[in-house]
Amino acid sequence: MTAIVVGRGALLFERNLMVYRRAWLMILSGFFEPLFYLFSMGIGLGHYVGKVPVAGAGLVSYGSFVAPALLASAAMNGATYESVNIFFKLKYAKTYDAMLSTPVGPTDIAAGEIAWTLFRGLLYAVGFLVVVAALGLVYSAWAVLALLAALLIGFAFAGLSVAGATFMRSWQDFEIFGLIQLPMFLFSSTFYPLSVYPQALQWVVRCTPLYNAIALMRTLMLGGVGWAQLVNVAYLAVMGLIGLAITRGRIGKLLLK
Amino acid sequence: MRMIGCVSPPSGGTLSILGLDPRRDGATIRAHLGVVPQLDTLDFELTVRENVIIYGRYFGLSRKELRCRADELLEFVQLDERADSKVEPLSGGMRRRLTIARSLVNDPDLLLLDEPTTGLDPQARHLVWDRLFRLKRRGATLVLTTHYMDEAEQLCDRLVVMDKGRIVAEGSPRELIGRYSTREVVELRFRDEPSLDLSTRVNGLARRIEALPDRTLLYTDDGDATADRIHELGLHPQSVLVRRSTLEDVFLHLTGRTLVDE
């Protein structure tokens, strides 16, 4: 049964590949975004910042400090952008209505779209890591796991944002995404260590999904991997699974009425 | 229609499609169905040919097989010249034909068509009818809903008339006309308001008389004879039209002339 489900989910993946075969430029934009941040903030601004102390890694250049956070954020953004496409297909293009009149079911659609989102995120992560490694900003051998971490982060945010997209009534509602995403991007220890916040605020930040994603990515790339990373992994995995379950139910409810 | 297509749960009663239970075997049933929904659900991000290919992929058909199949089907609906075009620039009739081609990709045992020609120009409608007729001749079973009685008359062997969600009549087009209407209809139009006693004067000339604001309809088995009698009575309508009774007469008789807003 599982094999069949995975198989049909893959058909969705195939459809998206057919679409992007012509629109590959759109995919490219997600690759450049974190690189632009890396060059402007990490390297440009980093020139004036100097070294940053990181627990378990000692003093690292500002570029190295920012790079893992940018990779984690890119994984988040990629997943959220894709959820906008899914909203469009669900509400306006009726893409799923056509699929559901074939043996493809709502579970296949949910799994297929999330798998596609992950694939897209993985492409960005590979590209970004290659550049970062070439610039000598990676300190730890754990960095090979950064790709897996990027996938996990993508899964967590894809689950949540796709589930969120199924609740959206119009394009205006997507403003809410921006309203959550941007502050999370700016304040989740992306550009400075958590220690700049007072104790109480530190705990608030620790609870955000992006903080967990960044903490995981930073230890993998700079060093200091410990038990705390298991918490990060569990947090993200549960978030993705909840999202997947909600998405599956919502697609069934919206389309099979 | 959605219940038969296994995309809506049955709301009541029992439903068996191809001998299977839609609640349990939805995916298996759908594998044997072809669906032409009321509103086209074509993939606007893909070309005409790709639409057919990916739809076939959803049924698990191989890409190699589908390449030939797509060409065949596009030729069948006369879209082979537009195979590499996107869906967007296609006209309504072309989109409808593409939807039909797509629905045939899995060689369905049962084809569901929900108002297949609504909104099409006459040329496009006739082309669709022609293709559906060919499918029928090849032995395909078509289930179709329509508001066009001429469409039902052309394509259906057996039809049911639905009014407010209930079946009010059932049979072949010919049977229904025989049962609920007469062989012919005489339509009279008068220059002036027809005098009040018109219906009493023409009474007995026809099996059933229907006085509408703009014309009077006489349902009769011999239209010409009835028309002659009218002249004998000294009535001088502005126009007299003798025509065959149609399914439209049956439908209006059964469901009434009042406008129904769903």
HADDOCK unambig.tbl for C-alpha pairs under 7 A between the chains (distance, minus, plus):
assign (segid A and resid 11 and name CA) (segid B and resid 57 and name CA) 6.85 0.50 0.50
assign (segid A and resid 11 and name CA) (segid B and resid 58 and name CA) 6.32 0.50 0.50
assign (segid A and resid 15 and name CA) (segid B and resid 54 and name CA) 6.54 0.50 0.50
assign (segid A and resid 19 and name CA) (segid B and resid 45 and name CA) 6.00 0.50 0.50
assign (segid A and resid 19 and name CA) (segid B and resid 46 and name CA) 6.15 0.50 0.50
assign (segid A and resid 94 and name CA) (segid B and resid 41 and name CA) 5.54 0.50 0.50
assign (segid A and resid 95 and name CA) (segid B and resid 41 and name CA) 6.41 0.50 0.50
assign (segid A and resid 95 and name CA) (segid B and resid 43 and name CA) 6.07 0.50 0.50
assign (segid A and resid 97 and name CA) (segid B and resid 41 and name CA) 6.78 0.50 0.50
assign (segid A and resid 98 and name CA) (segid B and resid 41 and name CA) 5.57 0.50 0.50
assign (segid A and resid 99 and name CA) (segid B and resid 58 and name CA) 6.96 0.50 0.50
assign (segid A and resid 100 and name CA) (segid B and resid 7 and name CA) 6.89 0.50 0.50
assign (segid A and resid 101 and name CA) (segid B and resid 5 and name CA) 6.60 0.50 0.50
assign (segid A and resid 101 and name CA) (segid B and resid 7 and name CA) 6.68 0.50 0.50
assign (segid A and resid 101 and name CA) (segid B and resid 30 and name CA) 6.34 0.50 0.50
assign (segid A and resid 101 and name CA) (segid B and resid 35 and name CA) 6.85 0.50 0.50
assign (segid A and resid 102 and name CA) (segid B and resid 30 and name CA) 5.38 0.50 0.50
assign (segid A and resid 102 and name CA) (segid B and resid 31 and name CA) 6.03 0.50 0.50
assign (segid A and resid 102 and name CA) (segid B and resid 58 and name CA) 6.27 0.50 0.50
assign (segid A and resid 102 and name CA) (segid B and resid 59 and name CA) 6.23 0.50 0.50
assign (segid A and resid 103 and name CA) (segid B and resid 27 and name CA) 4.39 0.50 0.50
assign (segid A and resid 103 and name CA) (segid B and resid 28 and name CA) 6.73 0.50 0.50
assign (segid A and resid 103 and name CA) (segid B and resid 30 and name CA) 5.49 0.50 0.50
assign (segid A and resid 103 and name CA) (segid B and resid 31 and name CA) 5.44 0.50 0.50
assign (segid A and resid 103 and name CA) (segid B and resid 58 and name CA) 6.83 0.50 0.50
assign (segid A and resid 103 and name CA) (segid B and resid 59 and name CA) 6.17 0.50 0.50
assign (segid A and resid 104 and name CA) (segid B and resid 58 and name CA) 6.32 0.50 0.50
assign (segid A and resid 256 and name CA) (segid B and resid 7 and name CA) 5.12 0.50 0.50
assign (segid A and resid 256 and name CA) (segid B and resid 8 and name CA) 5.18 0.50 0.50
assign (segid A and resid 257 and name CA) (segid B and resid 8 and name CA) 5.14 0.50 0.50
